[in-house]
Amino acid sequence: MLDRVGEANEAIAACEQTLRISPSHLGAHNDLGTLLATQGRLKEAIGHFEEALRIDPQDKQAQHNLARTRADLIILIQEHPGSKKGPTRRFSGLDLC
């Protein structure tokens, strides 16, 4: 598990570096959103999927990932109304570029 967390953190850092160099990199936004969502950081993930769709409104992966992550966030809010605690489960079903 620690290896996966370390790998995910390295992948997040790589996506963030790509976006510093090329802020309109569609794949980096989609991949970063996917990585953040799998860590339960849904609101951050949604922002990256929305940015990917601003860049290319027709991108099917970003459309799918945004819809799935919004649905996961709604479920989370319904399961824990008013909770300030972060999610306790990981989300999946998202596509990397």
Secondary structure in CASP SS format (residue, H / E / C, confidence):
PFRMAT SS
TARGET T0000
AUTHOR 0000-0000-0000
METHOD secondary structure of the structure
MODEL  1
M C 1.00
L H 1.00
D H 1.00
R H 1.00
V H 1.00
G H 1.00
E H 1.00
A H 1.00
N H 1.00
E H 1.00
A H 1.00
I H 1.00
A H 1.00
A H 1.00
C H 1.00
E H 1.00
Q H 1.00
T H 1.00
L H 1.00
R H 1.00
I H 1.00
S C 1.00
P C 1.00
S C 1.00
H C 1.00
L H 1.00
G H 1.00
A H 1.00
H H 1.00
N H 1.00
D H 1.00
L H 1.00
G H 1.00
T H 1.00
L H 1.00
L H 1.00
A H 1.00
T H 1.00
Q C 1.00
G C 1.00
R C 1.00
L H 1.00
K H 1.00
E H 1.00
A H 1.00
I H 1.00
G H 1.00
H H 1.00
F H 1.00
E H 1.00
E H 1.00
A H 1.00
L H 1.00
R H 1.00
I H 1.00
D C 1.00
P C 1.00
Q C 1.00
D C 1.00
K H 1.00
Q H 1.00
A H 1.00
Q H 1.00
H H 1.00
N H 1.00
L H 1.00
A H 1.00
R H 1.00
T H 1.00
R H 1.00
A H 1.00
D H 1.00
L H 1.00
I H 1.00
I H 1.00
L H 1.00
I H 1.00
Q H 1.00
E H 1.00
H C 1.00
P C 1.00
G C 1.00
S C 1.00
K C 1.00
K C 1.00
G C 1.00
P C 1.00
T C 1.00
R C 1.00
R C 1.00
F C 1.00
S C 1.00
G C 1.00
L C 1.00
D C 1.00
L C 1.00
C C 1.00
END
